[in-house]
Amino acid sequence: MKLPKAKRMYCKYCRKHTEHKIIQVKAGQKRGTLRHGSIQRAAKRGLGVGFGNKNRWGSKPSSPKRTGSKVSKKTNLKFKCSTCNKQQIQKQGFRAKKIELV
Ligand SMILES: [Zn+2]
């Protein structure tokens, strides 16, 4: 979905309509399971060898399986006022696969 980079909207601090810059808030990257390269390295070092993968070691599925789970995520936007530089957060997010600021 394409969104404009700036938008005229009401600023509760200036108490009037001003130009607002739209900022997309990115979620911090979570540290997940090991990547395939590090699994191979761990095996060379003698880790994760034996029976079972202990919820950690082993090969990974070739393609991600999407069964029933949603593909889209809710948006997380912030609006920065160009006059007072204060930020307001989006009241309610909407679902979109991809957000593009044009
Ligand atoms: Zn303002």
Backbone and ligand atoms as CSV (ligand in chain L), in Angstrom:
chain,resi,resn,atom,element,x,y,z
A,1,MET,N,N,0.839,-1.184,0.000
A,1,MET,CA,C,0.000,0.000,0.000
A,1,MET,C,C,0.882,1.245,0.000
A,2,LYS,N,N,0.512,2.210,-0.842
A,2,LYS,CA,C,1.306,3.434,-0.934
A,2,LYS,C,C,0.684,4.534,-0.095
A,3,LEU,N,N,1.528,5.204,0.688
A,3,LEU,CA,C,1.064,6.318,1.520
A,3,LEU,C,C,1.915,7.543,1.219
A,4,PRO,N,N,1.348,8.744,1.357
A,4,PRO,CA,C,2.160,9.943,1.130
A,4,PRO,C,C,3.156,10.157,2.268
A,5,LYS,N,N,4.274,10.840,1.967
A,5,LYS,CA,C,5.291,11.085,2.994
A,5,LYS,C,C,4.817,12.122,4.003
A,6,ALA,N,N,4.005,13.050,3.547
A,6,ALA,CA,C,3.493,14.104,4.430
A,6,ALA,C,C,1.998,14.254,4.216
A,7,LYS,N,N,1.352,14.779,5.245
A,7,LYS,CA,C,-0.106,14.868,5.200
A,7,LYS,C,C,-0.540,16.042,6.071
A,8,ARG,N,N,-1.569,16.770,5.627
A,8,ARG,CA,C,-2.096,17.877,6.422
A,8,ARG,C,C,-3.120,17.322,7.392
A,9,MET,N,N,-2.867,17.476,8.686
A,9,MET,CA,C,-3.837,17.004,9.680
A,9,MET,C,C,-3.795,17.857,10.943
A,10,TYR,N,N,-4.770,17.635,11.798
A,10,TYR,CA,C,-4.905,18.462,13.002
A,10,TYR,C,C,-3.797,18.144,14.003
A,11,CYS,N,N,-3.157,19.178,14.546
A,11,CYS,CA,C,-2.153,19.007,15.586
A,11,CYS,C,C,-2.772,19.479,16.897
A,12,LYS,N,N,-2.811,18.586,17.888
A,12,LYS,CA,C,-3.463,18.939,19.150
A,12,LYS,C,C,-2.630,19.907,19.986
A,13,TYR,N,N,-1.345,20.051,19.634
A,13,TYR,CA,C,-0.482,20.987,20.368
A,13,TYR,C,C,-0.571,22.389,19.772
A,14,CYS,N,N,-0.615,22.456,18.433
A,14,CYS,CA,C,-0.757,23.751,17.766
A,14,CYS,C,C,-2.226,24.175,17.695
A,15,ARG,N,N,-3.128,23.239,17.895
A,15,ARG,CA,C,-4.575,23.445,17.817
A,15,ARG,C,C,-5.019,23.952,16.455
A,16,LYS,N,N,-4.389,23.463,15.434
A,16,LYS,CA,C,-4.810,23.784,14.064
A,16,LYS,C,C,-4.249,22.742,13.098
A,17,HIS,N,N,-4.671,22.831,11.871
A,17,HIS,CA,C,-4.176,21.905,10.860
A,17,HIS,C,C,-2.790,22.335,10.397
A,18,THR,N,N,-1.865,21.398,10.433
A,18,THR,CA,C,-0.510,21.678,9.952
A,18,THR,C,C,-0.025,20.489,9.127
A,19,GLU,N,N,1.110,20.687,8.483
A,19,GLU,CA,C,1.723,19.619,7.695
A,19,GLU,C,C,2.383,18.618,8.644
A,20,HIS,N,N,2.092,17.346,8.464
A,20,HIS,CA,C,2.676,16.299,9.311
A,20,HIS,C,C,3.469,15.321,8.459
A,21,LYS,N,N,4.632,14.958,8.955
A,21,LYS,CA,C,5.452,13.965,8.275
A,21,LYS,C,C,5.038,12.587,8.799
A,22,ILE,N,N,4.870,11.640,7.910
A,22,ILE,CA,C,4.484,10.294,8.328
A,22,ILE,C,C,5.736,9.446,8.519
A,23,ILE,N,N,5.842,8.863,9.710
A,23,ILE,CA,C,6.998,8.026,10.032
A,23,ILE,C,C,6.498,6.614,10.325
A,24,GLN,N,N,7.138,5.662,9.706
A,24,GLN,CA,C,6.781,4.271,9.975
A,24,GLN,C,C,7.663,3.740,11.092
A,25,VAL,N,N,7.033,3.264,12.171
A,25,VAL,CA,C,7.790,2.751,13.313
A,25,VAL,C,C,8.107,1.288,13.051
A,26,LYS,N,N,9.389,0.992,13.125
A,26,LYS,CA,C,9.796,-0.392,12.868
A,26,LYS,C,C,9.984,-1.114,14.188
A,27,ALA,N,N,9.517,-2.337,14.225
A,27,ALA,CA,C,9.692,-3.155,15.430
A,27,ALA,C,C,11.144,-3.598,15.515
A,28,GLY,N,N,11.666,-3.635,16.696
A,28,GLY,CA,C,13.048,-4.063,16.879
A,28,GLY,C,C,13.217,-5.507,16.470
A,29,GLN,N,N,14.402,-5.803,15.956
A,29,GLN,CA,C,14.635,-7.148,15.466
A,29,GLN,C,C,14.844,-8.109,16.628
A,30,LYS,N,N,14.079,-9.178,16.583
A,30,LYS,CA,C,14.194,-10.172,17.650
A,30,LYS,C,C,15.284,-11.160,17.304
A,31,ARG,N,N,15.958,-11.635,18.312
A,31,ARG,CA,C,16.970,-12.640,18.077
A,31,ARG,C,C,16.284,-13.989,18.022
A,32,GLY,N,N,16.348,-14.629,16.889
A,32,GLY,CA,C,15.625,-15.875,16.703
A,32,GLY,C,C,16.518,-17.088,16.811
A,33,THR,N,N,16.120,-18.143,16.152
A,33,THR,CA,C,16.898,-19.370,16.166
A,33,THR,C,C,18.115,-19.210,15.278
A,34,LEU,N,N,18.966,-20.177,15.289
A,34,LEU,CA,C,20.217,-20.096,14.545
A,34,LEU,C,C,19.976,-20.148,13.040
A,35,ARG,N,N,20.819,-19.454,12.302
A,35,ARG,CA,C,20.771,-19.515,10.853
A,35,ARG,C,C,21.460,-20.803,10.407
A,36,HIS,N,N,21.212,-21.147,9.140
A,36,HIS,CA,C,21.718,-22.437,8.675
A,36,HIS,C,C,23.244,-22.488,8.722
A,37,GLY,N,N,23.903,-21.360,8.395
A,37,GLY,CA,C,25.362,-21.319,8.398
A,37,GLY,C,C,25.935,-21.581,9.772
A,38,SER,N,N,25.304,-21.002,10.776
A,38,SER,CA,C,25.823,-21.192,12.125
A,38,SER,C,C,25.510,-22.586,12.661
A,39,ILE,N,N,24.475,-23.222,12.101
A,39,ILE,CA,C,24.177,-24.604,12.496
A,39,ILE,C,C,25.297,-25.525,11.999
A,40,GLN,N,N,25.719,-25.271,10.722
A,40,GLN,CA,C,26.794,-26.084,10.150
A,40,GLN,C,C,28.095,-25.877,10.923
A,41,ARG,N,N,28.337,-24.638,11.330
A,41,ARG,CA,C,29.553,-24.314,12.078
A,41,ARG,C,C,29.523,-24.997,13.443
A,42,ALA,N,N,28.344,-24.981,14.068
A,42,ALA,CA,C,28.198,-25.604,15.374
A,42,ALA,C,C,28.429,-27.111,15.287
A,43,ALA,N,N,27.968,-27.721,14.181
A,43,ALA,CA,C,28.156,-29.153,13.999
A,43,ALA,C,C,29.635,-29.490,13.862
A,44,LYS,N,N,30.394,-28.586,13.161
A,44,LYS,CA,C,31.838,-28.788,13.015
A,44,LYS,C,C,32.536,-28.705,14.364
A,45,ARG,N,N,32.003,-27.849,15.214
A,45,ARG,CA,C,32.613,-27.686,16.538
A,45,ARG,C,C,32.135,-28.764,17.503
A,46,GLY,N,N,31.235,-29.599,17.021
A,46,GLY,CA,C,30.792,-30.711,17.852
A,46,GLY,C,C,29.576,-30.412,18.691
A,47,LEU,N,N,28.889,-29.347,18.369
A,47,LEU,CA,C,27.672,-29.007,19.118
A,47,LEU,C,C,26.450,-29.490,18.346
A,48,GLY,N,N,25.442,-29.821,19.064
A,48,GLY,CA,C,24.186,-30.229,18.435
A,48,GLY,C,C,24.284,-31.535,17.692
A,49,VAL,N,N,25.231,-32.380,18.095
A,49,VAL,CA,C,25.381,-33.671,17.439
A,49,VAL,C,C,24.744,-34.733,18.325
A,50,GLY,N,N,24.053,-35.641,17.711
A,50,GLY,CA,C,23.419,-36.703,18.485
A,50,GLY,C,C,21.992,-36.909,18.046
A,51,PHE,N,N,21.202,-37.447,18.914
A,51,PHE,CA,C,19.822,-37.734,18.558
A,51,PHE,C,C,18.931,-36.534,18.841
A,52,GLY,N,N,18.012,-36.306,17.943
A,52,GLY,CA,C,17.040,-35.239,18.144
A,52,GLY,C,C,17.639,-33.877,17.859
A,53,ASN,N,N,16.803,-32.919,17.607
A,53,ASN,CA,C,17.365,-31.595,17.319
A,53,ASN,C,C,17.232,-30.652,18.504
A,54,LYS,N,N,16.681,-31.095,19.587
A,54,LYS,CA,C,16.584,-30.335,20.843
A,54,LYS,C,C,15.975,-28.949,20.636
A,55,ASN,N,N,15.054,-28.857,19.677
A,55,ASN,CA,C,14.340,-27.614,19.384
A,55,ASN,C,C,15.268,-26.511,18.914
A,56,ARG,N,N,16.410,-26.840,18.413
A,56,ARG,CA,C,17.412,-25.843,18.132
A,56,ARG,C,C,18.292,-26.213,16.936
A,57,TRP,N,N,18.825,-27.423,16.945
A,57,TRP,CA,C,19.792,-27.819,15.942
A,57,TRP,C,C,19.106,-28.626,14.865
A,58,GLY,N,N,19.645,-28.572,13.683
A,58,GLY,CA,C,19.132,-29.415,12.617
A,58,GLY,C,C,18.797,-28.630,11.378
A,59,SER,N,N,18.275,-29.328,10.379
A,59,SER,CA,C,17.950,-28.670,9.122
A,59,SER,C,C,16.636,-27.917,9.267
A,60,LYS,N,N,16.460,-26.948,8.393
A,60,LYS,CA,C,15.259,-26.120,8.442
A,60,LYS,C,C,14.360,-26.440,7.262
A,61,PRO,N,N,13.074,-26.207,7.385
A,61,PRO,CA,C,12.196,-26.450,6.253
A,61,PRO,C,C,12.536,-25.533,5.088
A,62,SER,N,N,12.349,-26.048,3.854
A,62,SER,CA,C,12.783,-25.317,2.670
A,62,SER,C,C,11.977,-24.054,2.457
A,63,SER,N,N,10.683,-24.095,2.686
A,63,SER,CA,C,9.872,-22.912,2.449
A,63,SER,C,C,9.004,-22.650,3.675
A,64,PRO,N,N,8.732,-21.394,3.973
A,64,PRO,CA,C,7.865,-21.126,5.124
A,64,PRO,C,C,6.443,-21.578,4.855
A,65,LYS,N,N,5.863,-22.215,5.821
A,65,LYS,CA,C,4.504,-22.716,5.653
A,65,LYS,C,C,3.524,-21.722,6.239
A,66,ARG,N,N,2.554,-21.350,5.421
A,66,ARG,CA,C,1.532,-20.432,5.931
A,66,ARG,C,C,0.208,-21.170,5.949
A,67,THR,N,N,-0.170,-21.642,7.095
A,67,THR,CA,C,-1.436,-22.340,7.190
A,67,THR,C,C,-2.307,-21.629,8.211
A,68,GLY,N,N,-3.209,-20.824,7.708
A,68,GLY,CA,C,-4.163,-20.170,8.577
A,68,GLY,C,C,-3.695,-18.865,9.171
A,69,SER,N,N,-2.379,-18.685,9.292
A,69,SER,CA,C,-1.913,-17.441,9.893
A,69,SER,C,C,-2.028,-16.293,8.897
A,70,LYS,N,N,-2.101,-15.081,9.413
A,70,LYS,CA,C,-2.304,-13.921,8.553
A,70,LYS,C,C,-0.998,-13.481,7.909
A,71,VAL,N,N,-1.101,-13.003,6.671
A,71,VAL,CA,C,0.072,-12.564,5.936
A,71,VAL,C,C,0.312,-11.073,6.160
A,72,SER,N,N,-0.744,-10.345,6.459
A,72,SER,CA,C,-0.609,-8.904,6.621
A,72,SER,C,C,-0.370,-8.550,8.084
A,73,LYS,N,N,0.231,-7.368,8.290
A,73,LYS,CA,C,0.483,-6.871,9.644
A,73,LYS,C,C,-0.214,-5.528,9.812
A,74,LYS,N,N,-0.501,-5.184,11.053
A,74,LYS,CA,C,-1.121,-3.879,11.287
A,74,LYS,C,C,-0.056,-2.792,11.228
A,75,THR,N,N,-0.446,-1.645,10.702
A,75,THR,CA,C,0.515,-0.558,10.542
A,75,THR,C,C,0.805,0.104,11.886
A,76,ASN,N,N,1.988,0.681,11.984
A,76,ASN,CA,C,2.409,1.395,13.180
A,76,ASN,C,C,3.025,2.710,12.705
A,77,LEU,N,N,2.199,3.767,12.699
A,77,LEU,CA,C,2.662,5.034,12.131
A,77,LEU,C,C,2.743,6.118,13.190
A,78,LYS,N,N,3.610,7.101,12.928
A,78,LYS,CA,C,3.717,8.280,13.782
A,78,LYS,C,C,3.602,9.491,12.879
A,79,PHE,N,N,3.012,10.546,13.405
A,79,PHE,CA,C,2.864,11.779,12.629
A,79,PHE,C,C,3.623,12.884,13.331
A,80,LYS,N,N,4.590,13.468,12.619
A,80,LYS,CA,C,5.413,14.514,13.220
A,80,LYS,C,C,5.003,15.859,12.647
A,81,CYS,N,N,4.633,16.764,13.550
A,81,CYS,CA,C,4.202,18.097,13.126
A,81,CYS,C,C,5.407,18.905,12.660
A,82,SER,N,N,5.279,19.561,11.528
A,82,SER,CA,C,6.407,20.326,10.987
A,82,SER,C,C,6.574,21.658,11.695
A,83,THR,N,N,5.536,22.124,12.400
A,83,THR,CA,C,5.615,23.421,13.086
A,83,THR,C,C,6.236,23.279,14.482
A,84,CYS,N,N,5.684,22.343,15.290
A,84,CYS,CA,C,6.165,22.223,16.666
A,84,CYS,C,C,7.061,21.006,16.883
A,85,ASN,N,N,7.235,20.180,15.857
A,85,ASN,CA,C,8.074,18.980,15.908
A,85,ASN,C,C,7.622,17.950,16.931
A,86,LYS,N,N,6.359,18.029,17.347
A,86,LYS,CA,C,5.861,17.018,18.277
A,86,LYS,C,C,5.233,15.876,17.490
A,87,GLN,N,N,5.245,14.705,18.116
A,87,GLN,CA,C,4.751,13.532,17.407
A,87,GLN,C,C,3.456,13.019,17.993
A,88,GLN,N,N,2.611,12.530,17.108
A,88,GLN,CA,C,1.372,11.889,17.543
A,88,GLN,C,C,1.380,10.484,16.985
A,89,ILE,N,N,0.828,9.547,17.729
A,89,ILE,CA,C,0.781,8.189,17.208
A,89,ILE,C,C,-0.558,7.921,16.558
A,90,GLN,N,N,-0.526,6.994,15.666
A,90,GLN,CA,C,-1.725,6.584,14.935
A,90,GLN,C,C,-2.719,5.965,15.925
A,91,LYS,N,N,-3.987,6.379,15.825
A,91,LYS,CA,C,-4.977,5.885,16.781
A,91,LYS,C,C,-5.284,4.418,16.558
A,92,GLN,N,N,-5.557,4.055,15.331
A,92,GLN,CA,C,-5.868,2.657,15.037
A,92,GLN,C,C,-5.146,2.224,13.769
A,93,GLY,N,N,-4.407,1.147,13.881
A,93,GLY,CA,C,-3.690,0.647,12.720
A,93,GLY,C,C,-4.614,-0.112,11.796
A,94,PHE,N,N,-4.199,-0.231,10.541
A,94,PHE,CA,C,-4.984,-1.012,9.597
A,94,PHE,C,C,-4.070,-2.063,8.977
A,95,ARG,N,N,-4.693,-3.118,8.488
A,95,ARG,CA,C,-3.919,-4.229,7.981
A,95,ARG,C,C,-3.407,-3.944,6.569
A,96,ALA,N,N,-2.137,-4.259,6.354
A,96,ALA,CA,C,-1.555,-4.131,5.037
A,96,ALA,C,C,-0.375,-5.079,4.932
A,97,LYS,N,N,-0.149,-5.612,3.720
A,97,LYS,CA,C,0.995,-6.512,3.520
A,97,LYS,C,C,2.295,-5.726,3.572
A,98,LYS,N,N,2.279,-4.558,2.910
A,98,LYS,CA,C,3.496,-3.782,2.792
A,98,LYS,C,C,3.113,-2.311,2.739
A,99,ILE,N,N,3.866,-1.474,3.449
A,99,ILE,CA,C,3.599,-0.035,3.452
A,99,ILE,C,C,4.755,0.676,2.757
A,100,GLU,N,N,4.400,1.512,1.805
A,100,GLU,CA,C,5.412,2.228,1.055
A,100,GLU,C,C,5.117,3.715,1.156
A,101,LEU,N,N,6.090,4.504,1.625
A,101,LEU,CA,C,5.893,5.953,1.715
A,101,LEU,C,C,6.420,6.599,0.440
A,102,VAL,N,N,5.503,7.171,-0.295
A,102,VAL,CA,C,5.884,7.764,-1.591
A,102,VAL,C,C,5.886,9.285,-1.489
L,1,ZN,ZN,ZN,2.095,21.111,16.000
